[in-house]
Amino acid sequence: MAKAGLVKENNEGANDFSRRVSAQLPELADSFAHIIRLYVQIRYGKETEAGNLEKLKVSAAGFRVNKKIEPRKT
């Protein structure tokens, strides 16, 4: 996300960051939200679905931000 000029703020949680990314880069919203959902489930969930860590690794490895994408001004 830093390539697109979006960096998570220190006081910003994962879900809030995901919402900000979705608002400013709607073309990446679905794939980024999927990664964040998996992360939150693994990090904070009491029970996590088997295979979620592998799904997170695969999703994150395949996620790319095109440097040409310009965030929308809010």
A tleap script that builds the chain and sets N, CA, C and O, in Angstrom:
source leaprc.protein.ff14SB
mol = sequence {
  NMET ALA LYS ALA GLY LEU VAL LYS GLU ASN
  ASN GLU GLY ALA ASN ASP PHE SER ARG ARG
  VAL SER ALA GLN LEU PRO GLU LEU ALA ASP
  SER PHE ALA HIE ILE ILE ARG LEU TYR VAL
  GLN ILE ARG TYR GLY LYS GLU THR GLU ALA
  GLY ASN LEU GLU LYS LEU LYS VAL SER ALA
  ALA GLY PHE ARG VAL ASN LYS LYS ILE GLU
  PRO ARG LYS CTHR
}
set mol.1.N position { 0.810 -1.173 0.000 }
set mol.1.CA position { 0.000 0.000 0.000 }
set mol.1.C position { 0.867 1.255 0.000 }
set mol.1.O position { 0.458 2.295 -0.516 }
set mol.2.N position { 2.048 1.160 0.571 }
set mol.2.CA position { 2.931 2.324 0.599 }
set mol.2.C position { 3.258 2.807 -0.812 }
set mol.2.O position { 3.436 4.005 -1.030 }
set mol.3.N position { 3.337 1.883 -1.769 }
set mol.3.CA position { 3.605 2.273 -3.158 }
set mol.3.C position { 2.519 3.188 -3.693 }
set mol.3.O position { 2.774 4.030 -4.554 }
set mol.4.N position { 1.315 3.022 -3.185 }
set mol.4.CA position { 0.189 3.850 -3.617 }
set mol.4.C position { 0.007 5.064 -2.707 }
set mol.4.O position { -0.940 5.833 -2.867 }
set mol.5.N position { 0.924 5.229 -1.750 }
set mol.5.CA position { 0.857 6.378 -0.857 }
set mol.5.C position { -0.048 6.196 0.343 }
set mol.5.O position { -0.419 7.175 0.991 }
set mol.6.N position { -0.409 4.959 0.649 }
set mol.6.CA position { -1.269 4.686 1.798 }
set mol.6.C position { -0.507 3.878 2.835 }
set mol.6.O position { -0.056 2.763 2.574 }
set mol.7.N position { -0.374 4.461 4.007 }
set mol.7.CA position { 0.337 3.810 5.102 }
set mol.7.C position { -0.599 3.772 6.303 }
set mol.7.O position { -1.290 4.749 6.594 }
set mol.8.N position { -0.616 2.639 6.996 }
set mol.8.CA position { -1.456 2.504 8.188 }
set mol.8.C position { -0.950 3.454 9.267 }
set mol.8.O position { 0.239 3.479 9.582 }
set mol.9.N position { -1.866 4.230 9.823 }
set mol.9.CA position { -1.521 5.148 10.904 }
set mol.9.C position { -1.342 4.359 12.202 }
set mol.9.O position { -1.918 3.283 12.360 }
set mol.10.N position { -0.545 4.894 13.130 }
set mol.10.CA position { -0.296 4.209 14.400 }
set mol.10.C position { -1.578 3.969 15.194 }
set mol.10.O position { -1.701 2.960 15.889 }
set mol.11.N position { -2.520 4.884 15.094 }
set mol.11.CA position { -3.763 4.771 15.870 }
set mol.11.C position { -4.894 4.116 15.077 }
set mol.11.O position { -6.055 4.182 15.481 }
set mol.12.N position { -4.563 3.494 13.967 }
set mol.12.CA position { -5.561 2.928 13.061 }
set mol.12.C position { -5.520 1.401 13.118 }
set mol.12.O position { -4.467 0.789 12.940 }
set mol.13.N position { -6.667 0.806 13.364 }
set mol.13.CA position { -6.749 -0.649 13.379 }
set mol.13.C position { -6.798 -1.214 11.967 }
set mol.13.O position { -6.938 -0.477 10.990 }
set mol.14.N position { -6.679 -2.520 11.879 }
set mol.14.CA position { -6.657 -3.184 10.573 }
set mol.14.C position { -7.943 -2.942 9.787 }
set mol.14.O position { -7.890 -2.671 8.588 }
set mol.15.N position { -9.086 -3.036 10.441 }
set mol.15.CA position { -10.359 -2.833 9.741 }
set mol.15.C position { -10.538 -1.387 9.294 }
set mol.15.O position { -11.057 -1.133 8.207 }
set mol.16.N position { -10.112 -0.442 10.121 }
set mol.16.CA position { -10.195 0.967 9.730 }
set mol.16.C position { -9.285 1.248 8.537 }
set mol.16.O position { -9.664 1.971 7.616 }
set mol.17.N position { -8.100 0.680 8.557 }
set mol.17.CA position { -7.177 0.847 7.432 }
set mol.17.C position { -7.777 0.247 6.166 }
set mol.17.O position { -7.680 0.837 5.090 }
set mol.18.N position { -8.388 -0.911 6.290 }
set mol.18.CA position { -9.022 -1.557 5.146 }
set mol.18.C position { -10.127 -0.682 4.560 }
set mol.18.O position { -10.252 -0.569 3.341 }
set mol.19.N position { -10.926 -0.064 5.427 }
set mol.19.CA position { -11.990 0.827 4.943 }
set mol.19.C position { -11.405 2.046 4.232 }
set mol.19.O position { -11.951 2.493 3.224 }
set mol.20.N position { -10.315 2.580 4.741 }
set mol.20.CA position { -9.684 3.743 4.107 }
set mol.20.C position { -9.109 3.358 2.748 }
set mol.20.O position { -9.254 4.098 1.775 }
set mol.21.N position { -8.458 2.203 2.685 }
set mol.21.CA position { -7.931 1.718 1.404 }
set mol.21.C position { -9.076 1.525 0.411 }
set mol.21.O position { -8.958 1.912 -0.751 }
set mol.22.N position { -10.168 0.937 0.856 }
set mol.22.CA position { -11.319 0.701 -0.021 }
set mol.22.C position { -11.889 2.005 -0.563 }
set mol.22.O position { -12.289 2.078 -1.725 }
set mol.23.N position { -11.927 3.025 0.273 }
set mol.23.CA position { -12.465 4.315 -0.159 }
set mol.23.C position { -11.544 5.003 -1.162 }
set mol.23.O position { -12.012 5.641 -2.105 }
set mol.24.N position { -10.240 4.871 -0.956 }
set mol.24.CA position { -9.287 5.584 -1.803 }
set mol.24.C position { -8.815 4.776 -3.005 }
set mol.24.O position { -8.397 5.347 -4.012 }
set mol.25.N position { -8.879 3.459 -2.907 }
set mol.25.CA position { -8.457 2.586 -4.007 }
set mol.25.C position { -9.516 1.505 -4.228 }
set mol.25.O position { -9.267 0.332 -3.949 }
set mol.26.N position { -10.680 1.882 -4.720 }
set mol.26.CA position { -11.780 0.915 -4.839 }
set mol.26.C position { -11.453 -0.296 -5.708 }
set mol.26.O position { -12.038 -1.362 -5.516 }
set mol.27.N position { -10.539 -0.155 -6.653 }
set mol.27.CA position { -10.188 -1.290 -7.507 }
set mol.27.C position { -9.430 -2.376 -6.738 }
set mol.27.O position { -9.329 -3.509 -7.208 }
set mol.28.N position { -8.902 -2.039 -5.570 }
set mol.28.CA position { -8.196 -3.020 -4.733 }
set mol.28.C position { -9.016 -3.443 -3.516 }
set mol.28.O position { -8.571 -4.274 -2.724 }
set mol.29.N position { -10.196 -2.880 -3.369 }
set mol.29.CA position { -10.983 -3.055 -2.150 }
set mol.29.C position { -11.258 -4.512 -1.808 }
set mol.29.O position { -11.024 -4.931 -0.674 }
set mol.30.N position { -11.745 -5.285 -2.755 }
set mol.30.CA position { -12.131 -6.668 -2.456 }
set mol.30.C position { -10.950 -7.528 -2.044 }
set mol.30.O position { -11.022 -8.247 -1.047 }
set mol.31.N position { -9.868 -7.461 -2.798 }
set mol.31.CA position { -8.719 -8.317 -2.479 }
set mol.31.C position { -8.046 -7.884 -1.176 }
set mol.31.O position { -7.610 -8.732 -0.398 }
set mol.32.N position { -7.956 -6.571 -0.930 }
set mol.32.CA position { -7.336 -6.104 0.308 }
set mol.32.C position { -8.213 -6.448 1.509 }
set mol.32.O position { -7.702 -6.873 2.545 }
set mol.33.N position { -9.524 -6.270 1.382 }
set mol.33.CA position { -10.441 -6.603 2.474 }
set mol.33.C position { -10.377 -8.093 2.809 }
set mol.33.O position { -10.461 -8.472 3.977 }
set mol.34.N position { -10.230 -8.931 1.791 }
set mol.34.CA position { -10.100 -10.378 2.010 }
set mol.34.C position { -8.858 -10.679 2.856 }
set mol.34.O position { -8.921 -11.472 3.796 }
set mol.35.N position { -7.748 -10.054 2.524 }
set mol.35.CA position { -6.505 -10.249 3.280 }
set mol.35.C position { -6.686 -9.786 4.721 }
set mol.35.O position { -6.278 -10.480 5.652 }
set mol.36.N position { -7.289 -8.631 4.907 }
set mol.36.CA position { -7.488 -8.099 6.257 }
set mol.36.C position { -8.433 -8.986 7.063 }
set mol.36.O position { -8.193 -9.224 8.247 }
set mol.37.N position { -9.506 -9.479 6.438 }
set mol.37.CA position { -10.429 -10.386 7.150 }
set mol.37.C position { -9.700 -11.629 7.652 }
set mol.37.O position { -9.887 -12.045 8.796 }
set mol.38.N position { -8.875 -12.215 6.800 }
set mol.38.CA position { -8.109 -13.393 7.215 }
set mol.38.C position { -7.158 -13.047 8.354 }
set mol.38.O position { -7.057 -13.791 9.330 }
set mol.39.N position { -6.458 -11.917 8.231 }
set mol.39.CA position { -5.518 -11.489 9.271 }
set mol.39.C position { -6.235 -11.310 10.612 }
set mol.39.O position { -5.779 -11.823 11.633 }
set mol.40.N position { -7.344 -10.592 10.609 }
set mol.40.CA position { -8.078 -10.323 11.847 }
set mol.40.C position { -8.593 -11.625 12.452 }
set mol.40.O position { -8.534 -11.815 13.667 }
set mol.41.N position { -9.091 -12.510 11.615 }
set mol.41.CA position { -9.594 -13.793 12.114 }
set mol.41.C position { -8.469 -14.604 12.767 }
set mol.41.O position { -8.664 -15.197 13.827 }
set mol.42.N position { -7.311 -14.627 12.141 }
set mol.42.CA position { -6.176 -15.377 12.686 }
set mol.42.C position { -5.643 -14.703 13.947 }
set mol.42.O position { -5.366 -15.370 14.943 }
set mol.43.N position { -5.502 -13.393 13.899 }
set mol.43.CA position { -4.877 -12.654 14.997 }
set mol.43.C position { -5.773 -12.546 16.226 }
set mol.43.O position { -5.303 -12.689 17.354 }
set mol.44.N position { -7.054 -12.296 16.012 }
set mol.44.CA position { -7.936 -11.988 17.132 }
set mol.44.C position { -9.039 -13.011 17.379 }
set mol.44.O position { -9.681 -12.977 18.429 }
set mol.45.N position { -9.269 -13.906 16.448 }
set mol.45.CA position { -10.352 -14.873 16.597 }
set mol.45.C position { -10.039 -15.935 17.633 }
set mol.45.O position { -8.888 -16.341 17.793 }
set mol.46.N position { -11.070 -16.383 18.337 }
set mol.46.CA position { -10.888 -17.452 19.314 }
set mol.46.C position { -10.667 -18.778 18.602 }
set mol.46.O position { -9.862 -19.605 19.030 }
set mol.47.N position { -11.388 -18.960 17.523 }
set mol.47.CA position { -11.226 -20.165 16.712 }
set mol.47.C position { -11.041 -19.718 15.272 }
set mol.47.O position { -11.737 -18.822 14.794 }
set mol.48.N position { -10.120 -20.333 14.604 }
set mol.48.CA position { -9.899 -19.982 13.207 }
set mol.48.C position { -10.044 -21.224 12.346 }
set mol.48.O position { -9.726 -22.336 12.767 }
set mol.49.N position { -10.515 -21.015 11.170 }
set mol.49.CA position { -10.712 -22.107 10.226 }
set mol.49.C position { -9.360 -22.694 9.825 }
set mol.49.O position { -8.397 -21.961 9.599 }
set mol.50.N position { -9.301 -24.005 9.742 }
set mol.50.CA position { -8.064 -24.655 9.309 }
set mol.50.C position { -7.703 -24.158 7.918 }
set mol.50.O position { -8.562 -24.055 7.042 }
set mol.51.N position { -6.453 -23.858 7.727 }
set mol.51.CA position { -5.991 -23.423 6.416 }
set mol.51.C position { -6.000 -21.920 6.207 }
set mol.51.O position { -5.545 -21.448 5.165 }
set mol.52.N position { -6.513 -21.142 7.182 }
set mol.52.CA position { -6.565 -19.698 6.992 }
set mol.52.C position { -5.185 -19.059 6.906 }
set mol.52.O position { -4.995 -18.095 6.165 }
set mol.53.N position { -4.227 -19.582 7.651 }
set mol.53.CA position { -2.880 -19.019 7.580 }
set mol.53.C position { -2.303 -19.216 6.185 }
set mol.53.O position { -1.679 -18.309 5.634 }
set mol.54.N position { -2.506 -20.380 5.622 }
set mol.54.CA position { -2.017 -20.633 4.264 }
set mol.54.C position { -2.752 -19.743 3.258 }
set mol.54.O position { -2.138 -19.216 2.330 }
set mol.55.N position { -4.062 -19.578 3.441 }
set mol.55.CA position { -4.836 -18.690 2.559 }
set mol.55.C position { -4.311 -17.260 2.644 }
set mol.55.O position { -4.202 -16.568 1.631 }
set mol.56.N position { -3.987 -16.824 3.864 }
set mol.56.CA position { -3.450 -15.474 4.052 }
set mol.56.C position { -2.116 -15.323 3.338 }
set mol.56.O position { -1.882 -14.327 2.653 }
set mol.57.N position { -1.246 -16.306 3.497 }
set mol.57.CA position { 0.067 -16.251 2.840 }
set mol.57.C position { -0.073 -16.173 1.324 }
set mol.57.O position { 0.597 -15.370 0.674 }
set mol.58.N position { -0.938 -17.001 0.768 }
set mol.58.CA position { -1.136 -17.029 -0.687 }
set mol.58.C position { -1.748 -15.712 -1.167 }
set mol.58.O position { -1.309 -15.148 -2.169 }
set mol.59.N position { -2.758 -15.230 -0.455 }
set mol.59.CA position { -3.416 -13.979 -0.846 }
set mol.59.C position { -2.461 -12.798 -0.770 }
set mol.59.O position { -2.417 -11.966 -1.676 }
set mol.60.N position { -1.698 -12.731 0.312 }
set mol.60.CA position { -0.755 -11.619 0.475 }
set mol.60.C position { 0.361 -11.687 -0.561 }
set mol.60.O position { 0.785 -10.656 -1.084 }
set mol.61.N position { 0.833 -12.882 -0.857 }
set mol.61.CA position { 1.907 -13.027 -1.846 }
set mol.61.C position { 1.439 -12.615 -3.237 }
set mol.61.O position { 2.234 -12.120 -4.037 }
set mol.62.N position { 0.170 -12.814 -3.529 }
set mol.62.CA position { -0.357 -12.472 -4.845 }
set mol.62.C position { -0.859 -11.046 -4.965 }
set mol.62.O position { -1.235 -10.610 -6.053 }
set mol.63.N position { -0.869 -10.311 -3.856 }
set mol.63.CA position { -1.390 -8.945 -3.859 }
set mol.63.C position { -0.318 -7.984 -4.353 }
set mol.63.O position { 0.795 -7.950 -3.828 }
set mol.64.N position { -0.665 -7.217 -5.354 }
set mol.64.CA position { 0.274 -6.243 -5.915 }
set mol.64.C position { -0.426 -4.909 -6.101 }
set mol.64.O position { -1.587 -4.844 -6.507 }
set mol.65.N position { 0.303 -3.856 -5.795 }
set mol.65.CA position { -0.196 -2.502 -6.012 }
set mol.65.C position { 0.565 -1.918 -7.180 }
set mol.65.O position { 1.794 -1.848 -7.167 }
set mol.66.N position { -0.165 -1.504 -8.173 }
set mol.66.CA position { 0.433 -0.863 -9.335 }
set mol.66.C position { 0.825 0.556 -8.945 }
set mol.66.O position { -0.007 1.312 -8.444 }
set mol.67.N position { 2.075 0.921 -9.169 }
set mol.67.CA position { 2.547 2.258 -8.805 }
set mol.67.C position { 1.767 3.360 -9.517 }
set mol.67.O position { 1.760 4.505 -9.066 }
set mol.68.N position { 1.117 3.024 -10.617 }
set mol.68.CA position { 0.375 4.027 -11.381 }
set mol.68.C position { -0.976 4.356 -10.762 }
set mol.68.O position { -1.632 5.314 -11.171 }
set mol.69.N position { -1.393 3.569 -9.782 }
set mol.69.CA position { -2.683 3.822 -9.135 }
set mol.69.C position { -2.552 5.053 -8.247 }
set mol.69.O position { -1.645 5.143 -7.419 }
set mol.70.N position { -3.448 5.977 -8.425 }
set mol.70.CA position { -3.473 7.190 -7.611 }
set mol.70.C position { -4.632 7.104 -6.625 }
set mol.70.O position { -5.777 6.904 -7.032 }
set mol.71.N position { -4.344 7.254 -5.318 }
set mol.71.CA position { -5.432 7.244 -4.341 }
set mol.71.C position { -6.384 8.411 -4.590 }
set mol.71.O position { -5.960 9.494 -4.995 }
set mol.72.N position { -7.669 8.182 -4.346 }
set mol.72.CA position { -8.656 9.252 -4.445 }
set mol.72.C position { -8.471 10.195 -3.272 }
set mol.72.O position { -8.153 9.770 -2.162 }
set mol.73.N position { -8.665 11.433 -3.518 }
set mol.73.CA position { -8.585 12.433 -2.446 }
set mol.73.C position { -9.877 12.397 -1.651 }
set mol.73.O position { -10.969 12.379 -2.218 }
set mol.74.N position { -9.739 12.388 -0.313 }
set mol.74.CA position { -10.933 12.380 0.534 }
set mol.74.C position { -11.045 13.664 1.298 }
set mol.74.O position { -11.989 13.844 2.068 }
savepdb mol mol.pdb
quit
